[in-house]
Amino acid sequence: MRRRDHNIFANATSLLICGLLAGVVVAAAAFPAAAMSGLAAKAGGETFAQLPSELKDYSSPQITRIYAADKKTQISQFYDEFRSDVPLKDMSKHMPAAMISAEDREFANHNGVDLKGVARAFVSNSGKSESKQGASTITMQYVRMSLAYSATNPQEVVDATKDTPKRKITEMKYAIQVEKELSKDQIIERYLNIAPFGNQAYGVYAASQVYFNKKPKDLTAGQAAMLAGMVKAPSSFNPTSAEGYKLIKQRRDNYILPAMVEMGKLTQAEADKAKKEAIPRQVKPVGNGCVSVANNNWGFFCDYFYRWWMSQEAFGATPYDRERRLKSGGYRIITTLDLGAQADARKRINKRIEDNDKNALLLAATEPGTGKVRLLAANRKYKLPDAANPNPLSSDKKKARAGVRATYPNTTNPLLSGGGDISGYQAGSVFKIFTIIAALEKGYPLAYPIKAEKRFKSEYIISSSNDSACPGTHFWCPSNSGGGGEGLYDMHSAFAKSINTYFVPLEQQVGAENVVAVAKRFGVQFRVPQDAKYANDPASANQWGAFTLGVSASTPLDMANAYATLAGDGMYCEPTPIEQISTQDGNKLDIGKPRCIRATSKDVARAALDAARCPVGDSAQMGRCNGATARQTKSTVKHPVFGKTGTTDADKTAALIAGTTSLVVAGYLVNPDWPDHRDRMSHDVVNPAVYQTLGDFMKGKPKEQFKEPENRKIAYGDQKSIPNVECDAIDDARSRIEDAGFEVSIGSDVESDCPAGTAAGTSPGNRTIKGGFVTINPSKGRAETPGGPGSTPPSGSPPR
């Protein structure tokens, strides 16, 4: 339809008549006998003239859709009203024709108000009949819905929808103005996009989906006629009820389709065919939010996205405002979810543990240098509690006695990202990386040696009754996992073998408060109130000696992103689920883009990462590993790799973090319901899930080597020559080395050509870090071969 030319005299006449009719309507409502008096008409004309005629700008609620990183796979949708506007050209030609036939057959001829219809309704409604006629044109109905959507308070909504003479008069004046400003095509397009169709469907796009699972342009004549027939009373004409089915079929077949024939929009044959079309008795369920994700495996990522959105003040000052914006803004959101990586992670999890296991295997992965979250996977169904088939009682007996249910197999708790009731989990030695970073920042090089003991007496004060206290004292005395582990280590070898009695004294020298500060800069959230108290008070943090052993709660997402900061050359990027947010108009918002800050220097990040290559079986570039705790990582990933394992006391959690320059994956095996459980978590479960997921992601990608520090002094420090004490007496050797400024210890006896009891040599041999440890190895002489030189002489012969 083309926009109709508006004759000035016709418009003036319409306004005059409407003004007079306004008086009639108002008077008839209050004093029926005076309805046609001149006084009423005069008063009505004055009232009509005083009404506003310009509609406020409004935007009806639109569906927001979120997609995976491939830009085409829809993850889920959010809405207050299931609606998505479509242009008239993308609708079947039958849809506007059917709606006009159902609601306003004079639509093409009036200027917004059907004067004959108003007069006819007045005559009918002023009688004693209980049935009332309406006179609202499509334009007036559009005005009514527009006023409701543009309302700024509840009273305005009531005023826009309450069945009163004043409302009808207001609609008339606005309708006349709308017809001046919009073409008939524009009016019917807007009407079809705003009208309610029942069963949560608003607008023709939603109605087409809900009732026929098709696009509006594909609607047949019969389908369009059925939808048009519902707008008058969506609940009454609901085809999913027995009565509604009968009513909508009658309205379609006996009222709307005949009118379409009469108006020349259908032939009689086409109408007869349309009457035979089936009317649906069931509708397509309309998914809304993360519990309705297209693939349940994506639920935890969707939940992370939703919580991220709700935390962004850019979307509103309050949580209510932010949720309304999400559910009515009609955004197209491309997320960072890598569908392939997500599917691989879930597959690897499924091979290791079942969904109904009380223990949870949690995998999270982020991209270095951007903070983009690529996967969040767990052996759980993202699903609301099912009353008919509830989860078992909590494995925590105390909670079970209170009737608390477990989080398996179904949960919507943010197990991987934290929030709500989830504060995180202790992850053990993965936290030692923060001690390395703090030490490097303080000038300690990677080669810094410490002689580790089986048990280290620290300066950290704890209760004397604690099992970790040195006997008879209140000092904390940590030992190594499994006992033993004593010897001389530097950062490479200590990290490779996860030597507690290296890292606690190193933390003590660096200052535990500085180690905690590094963890904060690297994104650890400290969600547990007691942890947050220590983290935010340097004096308290100074005594947090166990921090280096990973006693603070964290999530897999926290730690994946912390380690990704190293691969990002020391740039910490806030984790984000967003690639791009676009408005309905196609405008791109600058929200959710990588927000990165420098957490540490490039050289510190590169040096720390070099040490982190040791635990996962890779070769360091600036030191010797002499061991590994997850050696198979390197052979599986087949790329330069770094990371760390972690285990807490009594194996209550097990963790592995592994990464490349492209992706960092963190895996935790935990009991989310009962931290103090009795199970022993196995690295045979978590480790393969992590390194195989990383290996899957890296297949086919070019190998990229990690960068070395520009200043290699950060690796080796100030090197100094060690005096040659070979064959010196032990006391003399000790004095010479101590005088050179080194710390000295006596090692194990070794075979040498020096006399037994003298110094066979030192470890290291020629040079080491200034002020570092030097071990003197006593000689026990050279073992003799029977009958050869140095063999025992025959009896009676003098010894040699």
Salt bridges, closest charged atoms under 4 A:
GLU46 OE2 - LYS42 NZ 3.03
ASP80 OD2 - ARG324 NE 2.74
GLU81 OE1 - ARG83 NH1 2.68
ASP90 OD1 - LYS89 NZ 3.53
GLU103 OE2 - ARG251 NH2 3.47
ASP104 OD2 - HIS110 NE2 2.71
GLU156 OE1 - LYS56 NZ 3.62
GLU171 OE2 - ARG144 NE 2.81
GLU171 OE2 - ARG167 NE 2.65
GLU179 OE2 - HIS110 ND1 3.94
GLU179 OE2 - LYS184 NZ 2.89
GLU243 OE1 - LYS246 NZ 3.60
ASP253 OD2 - LYS249 NZ 2.78
ASP253 OD1 - ARG252 NE 2.74
ASP303 OD2 - ARG307 NE 2.74
GLU323 OE2 - LYS327 NZ 3.23
ASP344 OD1 - LYS347 NZ 3.88
ASP355 OD2 - ARG346 NH2 3.03
ASP355 OD2 - LYS381 NZ 3.84
GLU367 OE1 - ARG374 NH2 2.99
GLU441 OE2 - ARG521 NH1 2.93
GLU453 OE2 - LYS451 NZ 3.58
ASP558 OD2 - ARG527 NH1 2.74
ASP569 OD2 - ARG606 NH2 2.84
GLU574 OE1 - ARG595 NH2 2.98
GLU579 OE1 - LYS372 NZ 2.91
GLU579 OE2 - ARG374 NH1 3.09
ASP610 OD2 - HIS492 NE2 2.82
ASP618 OD2 - ARG613 NH2 2.96
ASP618 OD1 - LYS634 NZ 3.67
ASP651 OD2 - ARG680 NH1 2.92
ASP676 OD1 - LYS652 NZ 3.47
ASP676 OD2 - ARG678 NH1 3.88
ASP679 OD2 - LYS358 NZ 3.29
ASP696 OD1 - ARG348 NH2 2.85
ASP696 OD1 - LYS699 NZ 3.64
GLU708 OE1 - ARG712 NH1 2.22
ASP718 OD1 - LYS713 NZ 3.02
ASP728 OD2 - ARG736 NH1 2.81
GLU738 OE2 - ARG734 NH1 3.85
ASP753 OD1 - ARG782 NH2 3.07
